[in-house]
Amino acid sequence: MVSIIMTEDDIRHELSMDVKRIEGIIERIDTTCKKYNDEKMDAALTILKIKSELENVRKILPHMSNLLNEEK
């Protein structure tokens, strides 16, 4: 296994990209909730979409945590 040493700028960039991904997830959750409120989507589908987006967050958070641990 090859160990890649990341510079501080690399870590900042990676964290910035992760934040943008989370912002996108929040936007998609907001859109889903709006569609539900506008009665364009039923409750079951709304919950499934939100659960899916939360799974995406769960994938991003460990990556962010690892980056922060590398920074120390």
N, CA, C and O atoms as a Maestro MAE file, in Angstrom:
{
 s_m_m2io_version
 :::
 2.0.0
}

f_m_ct {
 s_m_title
 :::
 protein
 m_atom[288] {
  # First column is atom index #
  i_m_mmod_type
  r_m_x_coord
  r_m_y_coord
  r_m_z_coord
  i_m_residue_number
  s_m_chain_name
  s_m_pdb_residue_name
  s_m_pdb_atom_name
  i_m_atomic_number
  :::
  1 25 0.838 -1.183 0.000 1 A "MET " " N  " 7
  2 3 0.000 0.000 0.000 1 A "MET " " CA " 6
  3 2 0.884 1.247 0.000 1 A "MET " " C  " 6
  4 15 1.828 1.345 0.784 1 A "MET " " O  " 8
  5 25 0.580 2.174 -0.860 2 A "VAL " " N  " 7
  6 3 1.354 3.403 -0.983 2 A "VAL " " CA " 6
  7 2 0.746 4.453 -0.068 2 A "VAL " " C  " 6
  8 15 -0.465 4.672 -0.069 2 A "VAL " " O  " 8
  9 25 1.594 5.089 0.702 3 A "SER " " N  " 7
  10 3 1.126 6.148 1.596 3 A "SER " " CA " 6
  11 2 1.347 7.494 0.918 3 A "SER " " C  " 6
  12 15 2.464 7.836 0.529 3 A "SER " " O  " 8
  13 25 0.274 8.242 0.785 4 A "ILE " " N  " 7
  14 3 0.361 9.553 0.156 4 A "ILE " " CA " 6
  15 2 0.278 10.609 1.253 4 A "ILE " " C  " 6
  16 15 -0.661 10.632 2.049 4 A "ILE " " O  " 8
  17 25 1.264 11.467 1.272 5 A "ILE " " N  " 7
  18 3 1.276 12.545 2.262 5 A "ILE " " CA " 6
  19 2 0.598 13.757 1.642 5 A "ILE " " C  " 6
  20 15 0.996 14.250 0.587 5 A "ILE " " O  " 8
  21 25 -0.429 14.217 2.323 6 A "MET " " N  " 7
  22 3 -1.184 15.365 1.820 6 A "MET " " CA " 6
  23 2 -0.660 16.640 2.457 6 A "MET " " C  " 6
  24 15 -0.347 16.675 3.646 6 A "MET " " O  " 8
  25 25 -0.571 17.682 1.649 7 A "THR " " N  " 7
  26 3 -0.181 18.972 2.184 7 A "THR " " CA " 6
  27 2 -1.385 19.609 2.865 7 A "THR " " C  " 6
  28 15 -2.517 19.153 2.703 7 A "THR " " O  " 8
  29 25 -1.137 20.635 3.605 8 A "GLU " " N  " 7
  30 3 -2.225 21.355 4.273 8 A "GLU " " CA " 6
  31 2 -3.222 21.902 3.254 8 A "GLU " " C  " 6
  32 15 -4.428 21.895 3.496 8 A "GLU " " O  " 8
  33 25 -2.717 22.375 2.117 9 A "ASP " " N  " 7
  34 3 -3.605 22.877 1.061 9 A "ASP " " CA " 6
  35 2 -4.463 21.754 0.479 9 A "ASP " " C  " 6
  36 15 -5.638 21.964 0.176 9 A "ASP " " O  " 8
  37 25 -3.881 20.564 0.323 10 A "ASP " " N  " 7
  38 3 -4.648 19.416 -0.165 10 A "ASP " " CA " 6
  39 2 -5.780 19.071 0.796 10 A "ASP " " C  " 6
  40 15 -6.907 18.803 0.381 10 A "ASP " " O  " 8
  41 25 -5.461 19.082 2.076 11 A "ILE " " N  " 7
  42 3 -6.462 18.761 3.099 11 A "ILE " " CA " 6
  43 2 -7.571 19.802 3.096 11 A "ILE " " C  " 6
  44 15 -8.750 19.454 3.168 11 A "ILE " " O  " 8
  45 25 -7.205 21.069 3.015 12 A "ARG " " N  " 7
  46 3 -8.211 22.138 2.954 12 A "ARG " " CA " 6
  47 2 -9.118 21.967 1.741 12 A "ARG " " C  " 6
  48 15 -10.335 22.126 1.833 12 A "ARG " " O  " 8
  49 25 -8.510 21.641 0.607 13 A "HIS " " N  " 7
  50 3 -9.281 21.446 -0.621 13 A "HIS " " CA " 6
  51 2 -10.249 20.270 -0.465 13 A "HIS " " C  " 6
  52 15 -11.425 20.383 -0.813 13 A "HIS " " O  " 8
  53 25 -9.763 19.157 0.051 14 A "GLU " " N  " 7
  54 3 -10.612 17.981 0.253 14 A "GLU " " CA " 6
  55 2 -11.767 18.292 1.207 14 A "GLU " " C  " 6
  56 15 -12.910 17.910 0.953 14 A "GLU " " O  " 8
  57 25 -11.463 18.981 2.298 15 A "LEU " " N  " 7
  58 3 -12.518 19.341 3.250 15 A "LEU " " CA " 6
  59 2 -13.524 20.296 2.617 15 A "LEU " " C  " 6
  60 15 -14.727 20.188 2.855 15 A "LEU " " O  " 8
  61 25 -13.028 21.225 1.813 16 A "SER " " N  " 7
  62 3 -13.910 22.165 1.120 16 A "SER " " CA " 6
  63 2 -14.846 21.417 0.173 16 A "SER " " C  " 6
  64 15 -16.033 21.733 0.093 16 A "SER " " O  " 8
  65 25 -14.318 20.435 -0.538 17 A "MET " " N  " 7
  66 3 -15.145 19.636 -1.446 17 A "MET " " CA " 6
  67 2 -16.184 18.835 -0.663 17 A "MET " " C  " 6
  68 15 -17.327 18.705 -1.101 17 A "MET " " O  " 8
  69 25 -15.791 18.299 0.494 18 A "ASP " " N  " 7
  70 3 -16.745 17.558 1.322 18 A "ASP " " CA " 6
  71 2 -17.854 18.471 1.822 18 A "ASP " " C  " 6
  72 15 -19.017 18.070 1.857 18 A "ASP " " O  " 8
  73 25 -17.510 19.685 2.207 19 A "VAL " " N  " 7
  74 3 -18.517 20.646 2.652 19 A "VAL " " CA " 6
  75 2 -19.483 20.950 1.510 19 A "VAL " " C  " 6
  76 15 -20.693 21.029 1.723 19 A "VAL " " O  " 8
  77 25 -18.956 21.120 0.306 20 A "LYS " " N  " 7
  78 3 -19.826 21.375 -0.855 20 A "LYS " " CA " 6
  79 2 -20.761 20.195 -1.109 20 A "LYS " " C  " 6
  80 15 -21.925 20.391 -1.459 20 A "LYS " " O  " 8
  81 25 -20.258 18.972 -0.934 21 A "ARG " " N  " 7
  82 3 -21.115 17.790 -1.094 21 A "ARG " " CA " 6
  83 2 -22.238 17.803 -0.066 21 A "ARG " " C  " 6
  84 15 -23.391 17.524 -0.395 21 A "ARG " " O  " 8
  85 25 -21.902 18.126 1.175 22 A "ILE " " N  " 7
  86 3 -22.922 18.178 2.234 22 A "ILE " " CA " 6
  87 2 -23.923 19.288 1.945 22 A "ILE " " C  " 6
  88 15 -25.121 19.105 2.163 22 A "ILE " " O  " 8
  89 25 -23.457 20.433 1.459 23 A "GLU " " N  " 7
  90 3 -24.378 21.512 1.091 23 A "GLU " " CA " 6
  91 2 -25.346 21.050 0.003 23 A "GLU " " C  " 6
  92 15 -26.534 21.372 0.044 23 A "GLU " " O  " 8
  93 25 -24.834 20.295 -0.970 24 A "GLY " " N  " 7
  94 3 -25.689 19.757 -2.026 24 A "GLY " " CA " 6
  95 2 -26.726 18.797 -1.467 24 A "GLY " " C  " 6
  96 15 -27.878 18.794 -1.903 24 A "GLY " " O  " 8
  97 25 -26.322 17.991 -0.513 25 A "ILE " " N  " 7
  98 3 -27.241 17.057 0.127 25 A "ILE " " CA " 6
  99 2 -28.344 17.815 0.856 25 A "ILE " " C  " 6
  100 15 -29.517 17.455 0.765 25 A "ILE " " O  " 8
  101 25 -27.969 18.853 1.572 26 A "ILE " " N  " 7
  102 3 -28.962 19.657 2.294 26 A "ILE " " CA " 6
  103 2 -29.938 20.292 1.310 26 A "ILE " " C  " 6
  104 15 -31.141 20.335 1.571 26 A "ILE " " O  " 8
  105 25 -29.434 20.781 0.189 27 A "GLU " " N  " 7
  106 3 -30.311 21.365 -0.840 27 A "GLU " " CA " 6
  107 2 -31.308 20.324 -1.364 27 A "GLU " " C  " 6
  108 15 -32.491 20.616 -1.539 27 A "GLU " " O  " 8
  109 25 -30.811 19.109 -1.610 28 A "ARG " " N  " 7
  110 3 -31.699 18.056 -2.113 28 A "ARG " " CA " 6
  111 2 -32.744 17.666 -1.064 28 A "ARG " " C  " 6
  112 15 -33.892 17.388 -1.410 28 A "ARG " " O  " 8
  113 25 -32.358 17.643 0.201 29 A "ILE " " N  " 7
  114 3 -33.336 17.361 1.265 29 A "ILE " " CA " 6
  115 2 -34.372 18.475 1.324 29 A "ILE " " C  " 6
  116 15 -35.566 18.206 1.454 29 A "ILE " " O  " 8
  117 25 -33.923 19.727 1.228 30 A "ASP " " N  " 7
  118 3 -34.857 20.861 1.222 30 A "ASP " " CA " 6
  119 2 -35.838 20.762 0.056 30 A "ASP " " C  " 6
  120 15 -37.033 21.006 0.223 30 A "ASP " " O  " 8
  121 25 -35.331 20.405 -1.125 31 A "THR " " N  " 7
  122 3 -36.184 20.261 -2.305 31 A "THR " " CA " 6
  123 2 -37.209 19.148 -2.092 31 A "THR " " C  " 6
  124 15 -38.383 19.301 -2.430 31 A "THR " " O  " 8
  125 25 -36.760 18.038 -1.535 32 A "THR " " N  " 7
  126 3 -37.661 16.919 -1.247 32 A "THR " " CA " 6
  127 2 -38.758 17.335 -0.282 32 A "THR " " C  " 6
  128 15 -39.927 17.011 -0.490 32 A "THR " " O  " 8
  129 25 -38.388 18.048 0.769 33 A "CYS " " N  " 7
  130 3 -39.379 18.508 1.754 33 A "CYS " " CA " 6
  131 2 -40.368 19.482 1.116 33 A "CYS " " C  " 6
  132 15 -41.563 19.443 1.408 33 A "CYS " " O  " 8
  133 25 -39.860 20.356 0.243 34 A "LYS " " N  " 7
  134 3 -40.751 21.299 -0.438 34 A "LYS " " CA " 6
  135 2 -41.748 20.561 -1.323 34 A "LYS " " C  " 6
  136 15 -42.933 20.895 -1.348 34 A "LYS " " O  " 8
  137 25 -41.261 19.553 -2.051 35 A "LYS " " N  " 7
  138 3 -42.163 18.771 -2.905 35 A "LYS " " CA " 6
  139 2 -43.224 18.076 -2.058 35 A "LYS " " C  " 6
  140 15 -44.385 17.988 -2.459 35 A "LYS " " O  " 8
  141 25 -42.827 17.584 -0.889 36 A "TYR " " N  " 7
  142 3 -43.795 16.947 -0.001 36 A "TYR " " CA " 6
  143 2 -44.818 17.973 0.478 36 A "TYR " " C  " 6
  144 15 -46.021 17.709 0.478 36 A "TYR " " O  " 8
  145 25 -44.334 19.139 0.883 37 A "ASN " " N  " 7
  146 3 -45.237 20.197 1.358 37 A "ASN " " CA " 6
  147 2 -46.192 20.661 0.260 37 A "ASN " " C  " 6
  148 15 -47.336 21.025 0.534 37 A "ASN " " O  " 8
  149 25 -45.714 20.644 -0.979 38 A "ASP " " N  " 7
  150 3 -46.552 21.043 -2.115 38 A "ASP " " CA " 6
  151 2 -47.436 19.894 -2.614 38 A "ASP " " C  " 6
  152 15 -48.124 20.018 -3.627 38 A "ASP " " O  " 8
  153 25 -47.402 18.784 -1.885 39 A "GLU " " N  " 7
  154 3 -48.194 17.585 -2.192 39 A "GLU " " CA " 6
  155 2 -47.852 16.987 -3.558 39 A "GLU " " C  " 6
  156 15 -48.712 16.412 -4.225 39 A "GLU " " O  " 8
  157 25 -46.581 17.130 -3.969 40 A "LYS " " N  " 7
  158 3 -46.125 16.524 -5.216 40 A "LYS " " CA " 6
  159 2 -45.442 15.184 -4.950 40 A "LYS " " C  " 6
  160 15 -45.043 14.487 -5.883 40 A "LYS " " O  " 8
  161 25 -45.311 14.828 -3.674 41 A "MET " " N  " 7
  162 3 -44.624 13.595 -3.310 41 A "MET " " CA " 6
  163 2 -45.281 13.044 -2.048 41 A "MET " " C  " 6
  164 15 -45.653 13.804 -1.154 41 A "MET " " O  " 8
  165 25 -45.422 11.723 -1.978 42 A "ASP " " N  " 7
  166 3 -46.043 11.158 -0.788 42 A "ASP " " CA " 6
  167 2 -45.001 10.977 0.325 42 A "ASP " " C  " 6
  168 15 -43.798 11.094 0.092 42 A "ASP " " O  " 8
  169 25 -45.483 10.695 1.513 43 A "ALA " " N  " 7
  170 3 -44.627 10.624 2.699 43 A "ALA " " CA " 6
  171 2 -43.591 9.513 2.597 43 A "ALA " " C  " 6
  172 15 -42.433 9.715 2.963 43 A "ALA " " O  " 8
  173 25 -43.987 8.346 2.108 44 A "ALA " " N  " 7
  174 3 -43.065 7.213 2.032 44 A "ALA " " CA " 6
  175 2 -41.885 7.526 1.117 44 A "ALA " " C  " 6
  176 15 -40.738 7.253 1.469 44 A "ALA " " O  " 8
  177 25 -42.156 8.092 -0.043 45 A "LEU " " N  " 7
  178 3 -41.083 8.445 -0.970 45 A "LEU " " CA " 6
  179 2 -40.199 9.543 -0.376 45 A "LEU " " C  " 6
  180 15 -38.979 9.520 -0.535 45 A "LEU " " O  " 8
  181 25 -40.813 10.486 0.297 46 A "THR " " N  " 7
  182 3 -40.058 11.563 0.942 46 A "THR " " CA " 6
  183 2 -39.072 10.993 1.953 46 A "THR " " C  " 6
  184 15 -37.903 11.377 1.982 46 A "THR " " O  " 8
  185 25 -39.553 10.081 2.774 47 A "ILE " " N  " 7
  186 3 -38.683 9.475 3.794 47 A "ILE " " CA " 6
  187 2 -37.552 8.697 3.133 47 A "ILE " " C  " 6
  188 15 -36.405 8.795 3.567 47 A "ILE " " O  " 8
  189 25 -37.853 7.930 2.096 48 A "LEU " " N  " 7
  190 3 -36.814 7.170 1.399 48 A "LEU " " CA " 6
  191 2 -35.743 8.076 0.806 48 A "LEU " " C  " 6
  192 15 -34.552 7.773 0.884 48 A "LEU " " O  " 8
  193 25 -36.168 9.186 0.216 49 A "LYS " " N  " 7
  194 3 -35.197 10.117 -0.372 49 A "LYS " " CA " 6
  195 2 -34.320 10.757 0.713 49 A "LYS " " C  " 6
  196 15 -33.111 10.905 0.533 49 A "LYS " " O  " 8
  197 25 -34.930 11.130 1.825 50 A "ILE " " N  " 7
  198 3 -34.163 11.734 2.919 50 A "ILE " " CA " 6
  199 2 -33.190 10.710 3.501 50 A "ILE " " C  " 6
  200 15 -32.038 11.041 3.784 50 A "ILE " " O  " 8
  201 25 -33.645 9.468 3.682 51 A "LYS " " N  " 7
  202 3 -32.765 8.416 4.194 51 A "LYS " " CA " 6
  203 2 -31.580 8.202 3.260 51 A "LYS " " C  " 6
  204 15 -30.455 8.007 3.722 51 A "LYS " " O  " 8
  205 25 -31.817 8.236 1.974 52 A "SER " " N  " 7
  206 3 -30.753 8.067 0.996 52 A "SER " " CA " 6
  207 2 -29.715 9.184 1.118 52 A "SER " " C  " 6
  208 15 -28.510 8.938 1.073 52 A "SER " " O  " 8
  209 25 -30.198 10.396 1.270 53 A "GLU " " N  " 7
  210 3 -29.276 11.531 1.410 53 A "GLU " " CA " 6
  211 2 -28.490 11.446 2.717 53 A "GLU " " C  " 6
  212 15 -27.314 11.807 2.756 53 A "GLU " " O  " 8
  213 25 -29.125 10.976 3.777 54 A "LEU " " N  " 7
  214 3 -28.416 10.812 5.047 54 A "LEU " " CA " 6
  215 2 -27.317 9.754 4.919 54 A "LEU " " C  " 6
  216 15 -26.257 9.886 5.531 54 A "LEU " " O  " 8
  217 25 -27.561 8.721 4.137 55 A "GLU " " N  " 7
  218 3 -26.519 7.717 3.880 55 A "GLU " " CA " 6
  219 2 -25.328 8.362 3.174 55 A "GLU " " C  " 6
  220 15 -24.177 8.018 3.444 55 A "GLU " " O  " 8
  221 25 -25.609 9.291 2.279 56 A "ASN " " N  " 7
  222 3 -24.523 10.012 1.601 56 A "ASN " " CA " 6
  223 2 -23.699 10.813 2.604 56 A "ASN " " C  " 6
  224 15 -22.474 10.865 2.497 56 A "ASN " " O  " 8
  225 25 -24.353 11.431 3.567 57 A "VAL " " N  " 7
  226 3 -23.632 12.177 4.604 57 A "VAL " " CA " 6
  227 2 -22.779 11.213 5.431 57 A "VAL " " C  " 6
  228 15 -21.636 11.517 5.773 57 A "VAL " " O  " 8
  229 25 -23.343 10.059 5.742 58 A "ARG " " N  " 7
  230 3 -22.600 9.074 6.533 58 A "ARG " " CA " 6
  231 2 -21.336 8.598 5.816 58 A "ARG " " C  " 6
  232 15 -20.382 8.175 6.468 58 A "ARG " " O  " 8
  233 25 -21.318 8.660 4.512 59 A "LYS " " N  " 7
  234 3 -20.126 8.283 3.740 59 A "LYS " " CA " 6
  235 2 -19.086 9.393 3.757 59 A "LYS " " C  " 6
  236 15 -17.885 9.127 3.722 59 A "LYS " " O  " 8
  237 25 -19.546 10.626 3.810 60 A "ILE " " N  " 7
  238 3 -18.634 11.774 3.747 60 A "ILE " " CA " 6
  239 2 -17.964 12.036 5.096 60 A "ILE " " C  " 6
  240 15 -16.780 12.368 5.145 60 A "ILE " " O  " 8
  241 25 -18.708 11.891 6.177 61 A "LEU " " N  " 7
  242 3 -18.173 12.248 7.492 61 A "LEU " " CA " 6
  243 2 -16.909 11.479 7.883 61 A "LEU " " C  " 6
  244 15 -15.984 12.098 8.410 61 A "LEU " " O  " 8
  245 25 -16.816 10.169 7.655 62 A "PRO " " N  " 7
  246 3 -15.559 9.492 7.994 62 A "PRO " " CA " 6
  247 2 -14.371 10.021 7.189 62 A "PRO " " C  " 6
  248 15 -13.257 10.118 7.704 62 A "PRO " " O  " 8
  249 25 -14.618 10.362 5.922 63 A "HIS " " N  " 7
  250 3 -13.559 10.941 5.092 63 A "HIS " " CA " 6
  251 2 -13.066 12.243 5.701 63 A "HIS " " C  " 6
  252 15 -11.861 12.483 5.782 63 A "HIS " " O  " 8
  253 25 -14.001 13.082 6.127 64 A "MET " " N  " 7
  254 3 -13.631 14.357 6.744 64 A "MET " " CA " 6
  255 2 -12.871 14.123 8.041 64 A "MET " " C  " 6
  256 15 -11.877 14.794 8.319 64 A "MET " " O  " 8
  257 25 -13.340 13.178 8.820 65 A "SER " " N  " 7
  258 3 -12.675 12.866 10.091 65 A "SER " " CA " 6
  259 2 -11.241 12.386 9.862 65 A "SER " " C  " 6
  260 15 -10.323 12.801 10.569 65 A "SER " " O  " 8
  261 25 -11.054 11.515 8.874 66 A "ASN " " N  " 7
  262 3 -9.706 11.045 8.556 66 A "ASN " " CA " 6
  263 2 -8.803 12.188 8.125 66 A "ASN " " C  " 6
  264 15 -7.634 12.234 8.508 66 A "ASN " " O  " 8
  265 25 -9.329 13.101 7.340 67 A "LEU " " N  " 7
  266 3 -8.537 14.252 6.903 67 A "LEU " " CA " 6
  267 2 -8.125 15.115 8.090 67 A "LEU " " C  " 6
  268 15 -6.986 15.577 8.171 67 A "LEU " " O  " 8
  269 25 -9.057 15.324 9.002 68 A "LEU " " N  " 7
  270 3 -8.742 16.139 10.179 68 A "LEU " " CA " 6
  271 2 -7.698 15.445 11.060 68 A "LEU " " C  " 6
  272 15 -6.849 16.109 11.655 68 A "LEU " " O  " 8
  273 25 -7.758 14.142 11.141 69 A "ASN " " N  " 7
  274 3 -6.760 13.397 11.927 69 A "ASN " " CA " 6
  275 2 -5.396 13.449 11.266 69 A "ASN " " C  " 6
  276 15 -4.377 13.467 11.957 69 A "ASN " " O  " 8
  277 25 -5.356 13.473 9.930 70 A "GLU " " N  " 7
  278 3 -4.084 13.611 9.204 70 A "GLU " " CA " 6
  279 2 -3.433 14.956 9.477 70 A "GLU " " C  " 6
  280 15 -2.209 15.081 9.523 70 A "GLU " " O  " 8
  281 25 -4.283 15.959 9.656 71 A "GLU " " N  " 7
  282 3 -3.794 17.326 9.834 71 A "GLU " " CA " 6
  283 2 -3.038 17.494 11.150 71 A "GLU " " C  " 6
  284 15 -2.196 18.383 11.272 71 A "GLU " " O  " 8
  285 25 -3.332 16.652 12.128 72 A "LYS " " N  " 7
  286 3 -2.726 16.803 13.462 72 A "LYS " " CA " 6
  287 2 -1.272 16.433 13.470 72 A "LYS " " C  " 6
  288 15 -0.623 16.505 14.514 72 A "LYS " " O  " 8
  :::
 }
 m_bond[287] {
  # First column is bond index #
  i_m_from
  i_m_to
  i_m_order
  :::
  1 1 2 1
  2 2 3 1
  3 3 4 2
  4 3 5 1
  5 5 6 1
  6 6 7 1
  7 7 8 2
  8 7 9 1
  9 9 10 1
  10 10 11 1
  11 11 12 2
  12 11 13 1
  13 13 14 1
  14 14 15 1
  15 15 16 2
  16 15 17 1
  17 17 18 1
  18 18 19 1
  19 19 20 2
  20 19 21 1
  21 21 22 1
  22 22 23 1
  23 23 24 2
  24 23 25 1
  25 25 26 1
  26 26 27 1
  27 27 28 2
  28 27 29 1
  29 29 30 1
  30 30 31 1
  31 31 32 2
  32 31 33 1
  33 33 34 1
  34 34 35 1
  35 35 36 2
  36 35 37 1
  37 37 38 1
  38 38 39 1
  39 39 40 2
  40 39 41 1
  41 41 42 1
  42 42 43 1
  43 43 44 2
  44 43 45 1
  45 45 46 1
  46 46 47 1
  47 47 48 2
  48 47 49 1
  49 49 50 1
  50 50 51 1
  51 51 52 2
  52 51 53 1
  53 53 54 1
  54 54 55 1
  55 55 56 2
  56 55 57 1
  57 57 58 1
  58 58 59 1
  59 59 60 2
  60 59 61 1
  61 61 62 1
  62 62 63 1
  63 63 64 2
  64 63 65 1
  65 65 66 1
  66 66 67 1
  67 67 68 2
  68 67 69 1
  69 69 70 1
  70 70 71 1
  71 71 72 2
  72 71 73 1
  73 73 74 1
  74 74 75 1
  75 75 76 2
  76 75 77 1
  77 77 78 1
  78 78 79 1
  79 79 80 2
  80 79 81 1
  81 81 82 1
  82 82 83 1
  83 83 84 2
  84 83 85 1
  85 85 86 1
  86 86 87 1
  87 87 88 2
  88 87 89 1
  89 89 90 1
  90 90 91 1
  91 91 92 2
  92 91 93 1
  93 93 94 1
  94 94 95 1
  95 95 96 2
  96 95 97 1
  97 97 98 1
  98 98 99 1
  99 99 100 2
  100 99 101 1
  101 101 102 1
  102 102 103 1
  103 103 104 2
  104 103 105 1
  105 105 106 1
  106 106 107 1
  107 107 108 2
  108 107 109 1
  109 109 110 1
  110 110 111 1
  111 111 112 2
  112 111 113 1
  113 113 114 1
  114 114 115 1
  115 115 116 2
  116 115 117 1
  117 117 118 1
  118 118 119 1
  119 119 120 2
  120 119 121 1
  121 121 122 1
  122 122 123 1
  123 123 124 2
  124 123 125 1
  125 125 126 1
  126 126 127 1
  127 127 128 2
  128 127 129 1
  129 129 130 1
  130 130 131 1
  131 131 132 2
  132 131 133 1
  133 133 134 1
  134 134 135 1
  135 135 136 2
  136 135 137 1
  137 137 138 1
  138 138 139 1
  139 139 140 2
  140 139 141 1
  141 141 142 1
  142 142 143 1
  143 143 144 2
  144 143 145 1
  145 145 146 1
  146 146 147 1
  147 147 148 2
  148 147 149 1
  149 149 150 1
  150 150 151 1
  151 151 152 2
  152 151 153 1
  153 153 154 1
  154 154 155 1
  155 155 156 2
  156 155 157 1
  157 157 158 1
  158 158 159 1
  159 159 160 2
  160 159 161 1
  161 161 162 1
  162 162 163 1
  163 163 164 2
  164 163 165 1
  165 165 166 1
  166 166 167 1
  167 167 168 2
  168 167 169 1
  169 169 170 1
  170 170 171 1
  171 171 172 2
  172 171 173 1
  173 173 174 1
  174 174 175 1
  175 175 176 2
  176 175 177 1
  177 177 178 1
  178 178 179 1
  179 179 180 2
  180 179 181 1
  181 181 182 1
  182 182 183 1
  183 183 184 2
  184 183 185 1
  185 185 186 1
  186 186 187 1
  187 187 188 2
  188 187 189 1
  189 189 190 1
  190 190 191 1
  191 191 192 2
  192 191 193 1
  193 193 194 1
  194 194 195 1
  195 195 196 2
  196 195 197 1
  197 197 198 1
  198 198 199 1
  199 199 200 2
  200 199 201 1
  201 201 202 1
  202 202 203 1
  203 203 204 2
  204 203 205 1
  205 205 206 1
  206 206 207 1
  207 207 208 2
  208 207 209 1
  209 209 210 1
  210 210 211 1
  211 211 212 2
  212 211 213 1
  213 213 214 1
  214 214 215 1
  215 215 216 2
  216 215 217 1
  217 217 218 1
  218 218 219 1
  219 219 220 2
  220 219 221 1
  221 221 222 1
  222 222 223 1
  223 223 224 2
  224 223 225 1
  225 225 226 1
  226 226 227 1
  227 227 228 2
  228 227 229 1
  229 229 230 1
  230 230 231 1
  231 231 232 2
  232 231 233 1
  233 233 234 1
  234 234 235 1
  235 235 236 2
  236 235 237 1
  237 237 238 1
  238 238 239 1
  239 239 240 2
  240 239 241 1
  241 241 242 1
  242 242 243 1
  243 243 244 2
  244 243 245 1
  245 245 246 1
  246 246 247 1
  247 247 248 2
  248 247 249 1
  249 249 250 1
  250 250 251 1
  251 251 252 2
  252 251 253 1
  253 253 254 1
  254 254 255 1
  255 255 256 2
  256 255 257 1
  257 257 258 1
  258 258 259 1
  259 259 260 2
  260 259 261 1
  261 261 262 1
  262 262 263 1
  263 263 264 2
  264 263 265 1
  265 265 266 1
  266 266 267 1
  267 267 268 2
  268 267 269 1
  269 269 270 1
  270 270 271 1
  271 271 272 2
  272 271 273 1
  273 273 274 1
  274 274 275 1
  275 275 276 2
  276 275 277 1
  277 277 278 1
  278 278 279 1
  279 279 280 2
  280 279 281 1
  281 281 282 1
  282 282 283 1
  283 283 284 2
  284 283 285 1
  285 285 286 1
  286 286 287 1
  287 287 288 2
  :::
 }
}
